[in-house]
Amino acid sequence: MSLGIRNFIGVSPDILAYDLKATRGELAMIVRCFLFLYAVKEIWVCVKEVIMFKIGDYVAHYKEGVCEVTDIGRLDMSCSDRQKEYYTLKPLYNAKGTLYTPVENEKRQIREVISGEEAKELLGEMDKIETIGVTDEKRRELFYREALLKNQCREWVALIKTSYMRKMNRIASGKKTINVDEKYLSIAEKFLFGELAVALDMTRDEVRRYMAKCLEERQ
């Protein structure tokens, strides 16, 4: 037990016992309790990360945006692992699309859609979200793509602000807009507005107007 305690806390158990005014036996019990609580915490973190969605839930997919879970089960498809269960997803803004992702979600391809309160909080903090710092223009698209695929609303806001500001600055200078800015601005807006629309029970056009109003009120 002494070696285990030393490995865990990095000091001699005798020294720690003296500092805590505890016997070695009491110290061993404290460490066991701590290890148990730590293990419970780690298990809970894992459970939260691997959330089991149900049919009818909306999720945010890293490439397709908001989707509805329409089925859960194994797939009779050659490209699937027949020992695994999959979510069947229908993109909310692409009625013809269908995609499948493993329920275990190891690659974090999907996550919960943010709540209405989280959406309002995001809108209230939008002006505080920093733009993407691109240190190498040759890698700008890489920075944009990485921000997009993180599948997080704050990253999309940062991407939108960055590309929009560059676009406006170029127009003000009489220059043409850059394709990479136009491309990723459009995709980020599609993902962000789509998720906020679900969270706030609005259409995407209503979200666009609502966002503009929020920004105007803070100017």
Secondary structure, DSSP 8 states (H G I E B T S, - for coil): -HHHHHHHHSS-HHHHHHHHT--HHHHHHHHHHHHHHHHHHHHHHHHHHS----TT-EEEETTTEEEEEEEEE----TTS-TTS-EEEEEETT-TT--EEEETT-TT--EEE---HHHHHHHHHTGGGS-----S-GGGHHHHHHHHHHT--HHHHHHHHHHHHHHHHHHHHTT----HHHHHHHHHHHHHHHHHHHHHHT--HHHHHHHHHHHHHHT-
